[in-house]
Amino acid sequence: MSILLARIDDRLIHGQVVVGCCGSLHARRVILCDPEVMADEFQQRLYAAAVPPDIQLDFCDVPGTAEIIAGLGEEECRHLIVVTGSCAAMRDLCESCPSIDRVCLGGLHHRVEAEEVWPGFFLDAEDRNALRALLDRGIEVVVQRIPGEEAIDAAERLRAIDSPT
């Protein structure tokens, strides 16, 4: 039983997620897995305003997200999108969620000590190590901004970059 989409995007929920992912993939539920947003009612209201009212939106941390996913049936998983803002959060989630077998890098923008690995995708050492851990677990990692765009297999490029720190 696999979820519809597990996405890493430092902007969390925005147009590409709502229109490109929720719309084209026919999602019925989104879990925004981010402890800062979970603890901030104002941010929750902002993100909720971007999601159509027919899509259930949950705000959770990693343990809460794993608990929700564990309680879902196969049909519910097929309509679920999970978004984390970091590679480390997705790694932690995948450690307790066997229903995630594919992770999509949707957006990771420039920040201090991060280098551009694919056009418009920046990773620092912690990101690379987290993504390698996903690969080591047998989880497919792809770079894909929106569904329908060609998915780039991230494994070869990640393994070619300097060894983990």
C-alpha positions in Angstrom: 0.0 0.0 0.0 1.6 3.2 -1.2 0.6 6.8 -0.7 -0.1 8.9 -3.8 2.8 11.4 -3.4 5.5 12.1 -0.8 7.0 15.5 -1.7 9.8 17.5 -0.3 9.3 21.2 -0.9 10.7 24.0 1.2 7.7 26.2 0.2 5.4 23.5 1.5 2.0 24.3 0.0 1.8 26.7 -3.0 0.4 26.7 -6.6 2.4 23.8 -7.9 1.3 21.6 -5.1 -2.4 22.7 -5.2 -2.9 22.8 -8.9 -0.2 20.6 -10.2 -0.3 17.9 -7.6 -3.7 17.9 -5.9 -5.6 18.7 -9.1 -3.9 16.5 -11.6 -3.4 13.6 -9.2 -7.0 13.8 -7.8 -5.8 14.0 -4.2 -8.4 14.1 -1.4 -6.1 14.7 1.5 -2.9 16.6 2.2 -0.7 16.3 5.3 1.7 19.2 5.8 4.3 17.5 7.9 6.1 20.4 9.6 6.3 21.0 13.4 6.7 24.8 13.0 3.5 25.1 11.0 1.7 22.6 13.3 2.5 24.9 16.2 1.5 28.2 14.5 -2.2 28.8 13.9 -1.6 31.8 11.7 0.6 29.8 9.3 -2.1 27.1 9.3 -4.7 29.6 8.2 -2.5 30.8 5.4 -1.8 27.3 4.1 -5.4 26.3 4.5 -6.5 29.3 2.4 -4.5 27.9 -0.5 -6.1 24.4 -0.5 -9.5 23.8 -2.1 -12.3 23.1 0.5 -12.9 19.6 -0.9 -9.4 18.5 0.1 -8.8 17.6 3.7 -5.7 19.3 5.1 -3.8 18.1 8.3 -0.9 19.8 10.1 1.3 17.3 11.8 4.9 16.6 12.9 6.6 13.4 11.8 5.2 11.1 14.5 1.7 12.5 13.9 2.0 12.0 10.2 3.2 8.4 10.6 0.3 7.7 12.9 -2.3 9.0 10.5 -0.8 7.1 7.6 -0.7 3.9 9.6 -4.4 4.2 10.3 -5.4 4.7 6.6 -6.8 2.1 4.3 -5.5 1.4 0.8 -8.0 3.6 -0.9 -7.3 6.6 1.4 -3.5 6.2 0.8 -4.0 6.3 -3.0 -5.4 9.8 -2.6 -2.9 11.2 0.0 -0.2 13.7 -0.5 2.4 14.3 2.2 4.6 17.4 2.0 7.7 18.0 4.2 9.9 21.1 4.0 13.1 19.2 4.4 14.9 16.1 3.3 15.6 15.2 7.0 11.9 15.3 7.9 11.1 13.0 5.0 13.9 10.6 6.0 12.5 10.5 9.5 9.0 9.9 8.2 10.1 7.1 5.9 11.8 5.4 8.8 8.4 4.8 10.4 6.2 4.7 7.3 6.7 1.7 5.0 3.9 2.9 2.8 6.3 5.6 1.3 8.3 3.9 -1.4 8.9 7.0 -3.7 9.9 10.5 -2.7 9.6 13.5 -5.0 11.9 16.5 -4.7 9.6 19.3 -5.7 11.5 22.4 -4.6 14.6 23.1 -2.6 15.8 26.6 -3.1 19.1 28.4 -2.5 20.3 28.8 1.1 23.6 29.1 2.9 26.0 26.2 2.2 23.6 24.5 -0.3 24.8 24.0 -3.8 22.8 23.6 -7.0 22.6 19.9 -7.8 19.9 20.1 -10.5 18.7 23.3 -12.1 16.8 25.1 -9.3 17.4 22.4 -6.7 19.9 23.1 -3.9 21.2 20.6 -1.4 23.5 20.9 1.6 25.4 18.1 3.2 22.5 17.2 5.6 20.1 17.1 2.6 22.4 14.8 0.6 22.9 12.5 3.6 19.1 12.3 4.2 18.4 11.5 0.6 21.2 8.9 0.5 19.5 7.3 3.6 16.3 7.1 1.6 18.1 5.4 -1.3 19.7 3.0 1.1 16.2 2.0 2.4 15.2 1.2 -1.2 13.1 4.3 -1.6 13.0 5.8 -5.1 14.0 9.5 -5.1 13.1 11.6 -8.1 13.3 15.3 -9.0 10.0 16.5 -10.4 8.4 19.9 -9.9 5.0 18.9 -11.0 3.3 15.7 -12.2 3.5 15.2 -15.9 7.0 16.8 -16.0 9.7 14.2 -16.7 10.9 12.7 -13.4 14.7 12.6 -13.0 16.0 9.7 -11.0 18.1 11.3 -8.3 20.1 8.2 -7.3 23.0 8.4 -9.8 23.6 12.1 -9.2 23.4 11.7 -5.4 25.9 8.8 -5.4 28.2 10.8 -7.7 28.4 13.8 -5.3 31.1 13.7 -2.6 30.8 11.0 0.1 28.5 11.6 3.1 29.8 13.7 5.9 
